[in-house]
Amino acid sequence: MEGKSYQRLPRVKIREMRDDYMKFELRDTDASVANALRRVMIAEVPTVAIDLVEIEINSSVLNDEFIAHRLGLIPLTSDRAMSMRFSRDCDACDGDGQCEFCSVEFHLRAKCHSDQTLDVTSKDLLSSDHTVVPVDFSDSAGMESSEQKGIIIVKLRRGQELRLRAIARKGIGKDHAKWSPAATVTFMYEPDIRINEELMDMLTLDEKKAWVESSPTKVFDFDPKTEKVMVVDPEAYTYDDEVIKKAEAMGKPGLVDIIAKEDSFIFTVESTGAVKASQLLLNAIEILKQKLDAVRLSEDTVEADDQFGELGAHMRGG
């Protein structure tokens, strides 16, 4: 209908949030927007990761390529990644990717001088920028935090040595998984579960218990005092239809009605530590807005071409 607006205003509600984990609701939108947000968080939010390794000395049991690969997969704190330049677009170093605007330099020097095996870890990497360092996974509140020494790169025995220089650059997960800031991002439709109380009252106590136990997850519970079946955790439902099949096998189809709300989603985000989970969401929304602006601009360009023909293309230099 002409003049009718289909604009929707999505809402986000945070349920649980830690530095490396977040659970939130996304409402008043559809699956295309939810999936776009998920894919952007996984593959298009930039981080910083080691991309170039120059090994000076390596007498360890691992070859150079293996060590370079392990270095690339070490998560680096990437709070300033959004403001950094991609090395291919950097005019300060002509795309060489080795300047303060598009890269961070690391050095590692380790040699074993004793009979005890030396663990070379991510904490041995010395950064030229204090804001870009290997992620620290140790628990400061834990009893054994002093014993946690970072991610192991290689183990050295007496006389073995590793000396190298590494360059970390900005990138996105679409180019390589080492730049992905997310360990996992999932979403599910929020289920609306309604029990038909009339049919439920027709079941015996054993039938009620058997029906509750037919669910592989703890969605329902049976109260022995009231002899009622309750929905205790609707979000634990995995859309497996086991309780529906059980109800049909018991001759009680329609015992439960489960509907997926098509405009409400529950997200679970786990960060690698390169970016906080909350910042990962904010960065993803910002990138999604930039993509929408680019689409809007391209539509305006096409409309200008239709209106002005060759003049519009000539004004853009086409």
C-alpha positions as MATLAB code, in Angstrom:
seq = 'MEGKSYQRLPRVKIREMRDDYMKFELRDTDASVANALRRVMIAEVPTVAIDLVEIEINSSVLNDEFIAHRLGLIPLTSDRAMSMRFSRDCDACDGDGQCEFCSVEFHLRAKCHSDQTLDVTSKDLLSSDHTVVPVDFSDSAGMESSEQKGIIIVKLRRGQELRLRAIARKGIGKDHAKWSPAATVTFMYEPDIRINEELMDMLTLDEKKAWVESSPTKVFDFDPKTEKVMVVDPEAYTYDDEVIKKAEAMGKPGLVDIIAKEDSFIFTVESTGAVKASQLLLNAIEILKQKLDAVRLSEDTVEADDQFGELGAHMRGG';
ca = [
       0.000    0.000    0.000;
       1.483    3.312   -1.066;
       2.541    5.565    1.782;
       2.467    2.756    4.333;
       5.605    2.429    6.454;
       7.084   -0.970    7.330;
       9.716    0.535    9.608;
      10.525   -1.499   12.710;
      12.517   -0.437   15.721;
      14.452   -3.420   17.126;
      15.061   -3.500   20.869;
      17.948   -5.098   22.740;
      17.690   -6.230   26.351;
      20.802   -7.482   28.156;
      20.200  -10.510   30.355;
      23.706  -11.474   31.416;
      27.044   -9.839   30.712;
      30.660  -10.591   31.507;
      33.854   -9.588   29.739;
      33.900  -12.756   27.629;
      30.199  -13.722   27.639;
      26.870  -12.051   27.029;
      23.274  -13.147   26.705;
      20.704  -10.725   25.343;
      17.279  -10.494   23.721;
      16.670   -8.989   20.300;
      13.009   -8.122   19.796;
      10.714   -6.477   17.243;
      12.668   -7.581   14.186;
      12.926  -10.646   11.931;
      15.352  -13.496   11.332;
      17.190  -11.703    8.500;
      18.319   -8.914   10.820;
      19.183  -11.357   13.614;
      21.292  -13.488   11.281;
      22.951  -10.423    9.754;
      23.961   -9.270   13.239;
      25.290  -12.740   14.068;
      27.353  -12.993   10.872;
      28.809   -9.506   11.325;
      29.889  -10.343   14.883;
      31.655  -13.482   13.676;
      33.206  -12.342   10.417;
      33.315   -8.554   10.061;
      34.166   -6.964   13.402;
      37.899   -6.187   13.090;
      40.558   -7.298   15.531;
      44.353   -7.324   15.629;
      46.276  -10.564   15.083;
      49.854  -11.519   14.227;
      50.132  -11.698   10.446;
      53.870  -11.612    9.709;
      56.573  -13.540   11.569;
      60.324  -13.187   10.971;
      62.181  -15.944   12.827;
      65.825  -15.218   13.576;
      66.689  -18.337   15.600;
      64.617  -21.476   16.081;
      66.242  -24.586   17.500;
      63.034  -25.946   19.040;
      61.274  -29.148   17.966;
      58.625  -27.160   16.056;
      59.319  -25.831   12.576;
      59.041  -22.145   11.669;
      55.661  -22.402    9.921;
      54.091  -24.230   12.876;
      55.248  -21.568   15.327;
      54.065  -18.755   13.016;
      50.636  -20.385   12.816;
      50.411  -20.710   16.604;
      51.389  -17.059   17.034;
      48.671  -15.957   14.634;
      45.982  -17.721   16.682;
      46.905  -15.981   19.955;
      44.102  -13.472   20.746;
      45.372   -9.896   21.138;
      43.542   -7.094   22.917;
      41.890   -5.180   20.098;
      40.066   -2.250   21.684;
      41.637    0.167   19.180;
      41.107   -2.077   16.134;
      38.113   -0.054   14.902;
      40.260    3.097   14.672;
      43.297    1.391   13.096;
      43.837    1.279    9.350;
      43.892   -1.833    7.228;
      47.456   -2.333    6.021;
      46.279   -2.481    2.394;
      44.656    0.970    2.769;
      47.392    2.654    4.804;
      48.962    5.609    3.000;
      51.552    6.192    5.742;
      53.527    3.081    4.804;
      52.275    2.655    1.209;
      50.564   -0.622    2.059;
      53.682   -2.196    3.513;
      51.774   -2.812    6.752;
      54.581   -1.875    9.103;
      53.788    1.505   10.640;
      52.173    2.741   13.852;
      48.849    3.446   12.112;
      48.214   -0.061   10.788;
      50.429   -2.489   12.736;
      51.977   -3.404   16.076;
      55.403   -4.979   16.462;
      56.194   -7.854   18.818;
      59.495   -9.407   19.866;
      60.182  -12.735   21.531;
      63.528  -13.928   22.926;
      63.679  -17.158   24.903;
      66.440  -19.659   25.674;
      66.506  -22.605   28.050;
      69.570  -22.664   30.314;
      68.536  -25.448   32.729;
      67.554  -29.100   32.648;
      63.962  -28.166   33.394;
      61.713  -27.670   30.359;
      61.059  -24.010   29.612;
      57.507  -23.068   28.571;
      57.505  -20.190   26.084;
      54.087  -18.550   26.323;
      52.151  -15.576   25.020;
      53.387  -13.585   28.037;
      56.893  -13.727   26.549;
      55.729  -11.624   23.594;
      56.855   -8.012   24.085;
      54.616   -5.481   22.359;
      55.544   -2.061   20.997;
      52.048   -0.828   21.953;
      50.816   -1.357   25.514;
      47.197   -1.337   24.309;
      47.753   -4.363   22.041;
      49.004   -7.315   24.091;
      48.168  -11.033   24.300;
      44.905  -11.680   26.131;
      45.393  -12.695   29.753;
      43.127  -15.646   30.590;
      44.293  -16.034   34.172;
      41.696  -15.622   36.890;
      42.850  -12.863   39.219;
      40.478  -14.147   41.919;
      41.598  -17.737   41.584;
      43.982  -19.468   43.933;
      46.243  -20.678   41.138;
      46.334  -17.467   39.121;
      50.073  -17.060   39.709;
      50.703  -20.417   38.024;
      48.839  -19.509   34.841;
      51.409  -18.124   32.445;
      49.495  -17.584   29.254;
      49.119  -19.609   26.057;
      51.979  -22.003   25.393;
      53.761  -21.366   22.090;
      56.540  -23.952   22.354;
      58.540  -25.877   24.964;
      62.327  -25.626   25.046;
      64.916  -27.990   26.473;
      68.455  -27.086   27.564;
      70.312  -25.185   24.853;
      67.261  -24.642   22.639;
      66.406  -21.063   21.680;
      63.658  -19.108   19.965;
      64.127  -15.561   18.761;
      61.661  -13.799   16.454;
      59.943  -10.585   15.396;
      56.241  -10.467   14.613;
      53.945   -7.881   13.046;
      50.279   -7.756   14.080;
      47.776   -6.186   11.708;
      44.113   -5.342   11.600;
      41.815   -7.814    9.873;
      38.390   -9.473    9.886;
      37.270  -13.049   10.338;
      36.050  -13.192    6.743;
      39.710  -13.096    5.650;
      41.041  -15.520    8.288;
      39.626  -17.102   11.436;
      42.482  -15.667   13.541;
      40.845  -12.228   13.211;
      37.419  -13.394   14.395;
      36.615  -11.821   17.787;
      33.916  -14.389   18.563;
      34.428  -17.918   19.822;
      30.744  -18.557   19.130;
      27.596  -16.550   18.446;
      24.235  -18.311   18.454;
      20.621  -17.236   18.527;
      17.312  -19.040   18.870;
      13.676  -18.097   18.495;
      12.102  -17.394   21.857;
       9.571  -20.205   22.461;
       6.013  -19.583   23.685;
       4.934  -22.771   25.528;
       1.351  -23.297   26.654;
       0.058  -26.440   28.358;
      -3.577  -27.528   27.823;
      -4.600  -27.891   31.455;
      -7.817  -29.763   30.653;
      -5.966  -32.509   28.784;
      -3.190  -32.542   31.384;
      -5.706  -33.193   34.201;
      -6.881  -36.279   32.323;
      -3.442  -37.917   32.723;
      -2.432  -40.090   35.641;
       0.476  -39.114   37.898;
       2.757  -41.664   36.225;
       1.761  -40.382   32.777;
       2.501  -36.809   33.819;
       5.936  -37.805   35.122;
       6.670  -39.813   31.970;
       5.638  -36.885   29.804;
       7.870  -34.467   31.742;
      10.816  -36.873   31.489;
      10.340  -37.244   27.714;
      11.901  -33.813   27.248;
      15.690  -34.138   26.853;
      16.151  -30.758   28.535;
      14.682  -29.421   31.772;
      11.773  -27.460   30.283;
       8.968  -28.875   32.439;
       8.704  -30.039   36.030;
       6.145  -31.968   38.046;
       5.065  -30.670   41.454;
       4.108  -33.658   43.655;
       2.225  -31.415   46.102;
      -0.147  -29.799   43.605;
       0.180  -32.660   41.077;
       0.612  -30.038   38.376;
       3.018  -29.876   35.444;
       4.715  -26.491   35.112;
       6.926  -24.765   32.558;
      10.112  -23.982   34.489;
      12.532  -22.991   31.715;
      10.986  -22.366   28.278;
      14.353  -21.305   26.819;
      15.778  -24.758   27.496;
      13.490  -26.098   24.761;
      15.518  -27.112   21.706;
      12.625  -27.531   19.233;
      13.123  -31.305   19.265;
       9.325  -32.033   19.363;
       9.877  -34.919   21.817;
       7.105  -33.795   24.186;
       4.722  -33.343   21.255;
       5.475  -36.882   20.004;
       5.051  -38.244   23.545;
       1.665  -36.541   23.887;
       0.506  -38.022   20.576;
       1.742  -41.482   21.638;
      -0.320  -41.121   24.829;
      -3.411  -40.284   22.789;
      -3.424  -36.641   23.857;
      -2.510  -34.538   20.781;
      -2.669  -30.832   21.597;
      -1.469  -31.424   25.167;
       1.114  -28.699   24.667;
       1.292  -25.870   22.170;
       4.792  -24.588   21.346;
       5.166  -21.583   19.080;
       8.416  -19.879   18.045;
       8.067  -16.113   18.313;
       9.229  -14.953   14.893;
      10.129  -11.457   16.087;
      12.000  -12.347   19.281;
      15.467  -13.910   19.518;
      17.787  -14.920   22.342;
      21.481  -14.422   21.573;
      24.465  -16.031   23.258;
      27.854  -14.440   22.546;
      31.240  -15.794   23.632;
      34.261  -13.622   22.913;
      37.822  -14.835   22.330;
      38.939  -12.062   24.672;
      40.238   -9.812   21.908;
      37.193   -7.574   22.383;
      34.781   -7.574   25.321;
      31.469   -9.223   24.513;
      29.569   -5.963   25.072;
      31.931   -4.033   22.786;
      31.670   -6.797   20.192;
      27.914   -6.223   19.999;
      28.302   -2.432   19.768;
      30.948   -2.732   17.031;
      28.759   -5.160   15.086;
      25.795   -2.778   15.235;
      28.005    0.082   14.034;
      29.300   -1.980   11.089;
      25.757   -3.078   10.230;
      24.690    0.578   10.183;
      27.577    1.403    7.843;
      26.465   -1.378    5.500;
      22.903   -0.065    5.491;
      24.183    3.456    4.775;
      26.160    2.057    1.821;
      23.007    0.378    0.469;
      21.029    3.592    0.892;
      23.756    5.554   -0.902;
      23.804    3.102   -3.808;
      20.006    3.370   -4.114;
      20.279    7.180   -4.205;
      22.941    6.854   -6.908;
      20.739    4.615   -9.045;
      17.821    7.016   -8.574;
      20.021    9.939   -9.661;
      21.084    8.029  -12.774;
      17.457    7.334  -13.634;
      16.595   10.984  -13.180;
      19.584   12.673  -14.824;
      20.868    9.900  -17.105;
      24.399   10.425  -18.428;
      24.741   13.729  -16.562;
      24.500   11.983  -13.177;
      27.180    9.447  -14.136;
      29.416   12.219  -15.542;
      29.144   14.211  -12.286;
      30.457   11.158  -10.380;
      33.312   10.804  -12.812;
      31.797    7.786  -14.630;
];
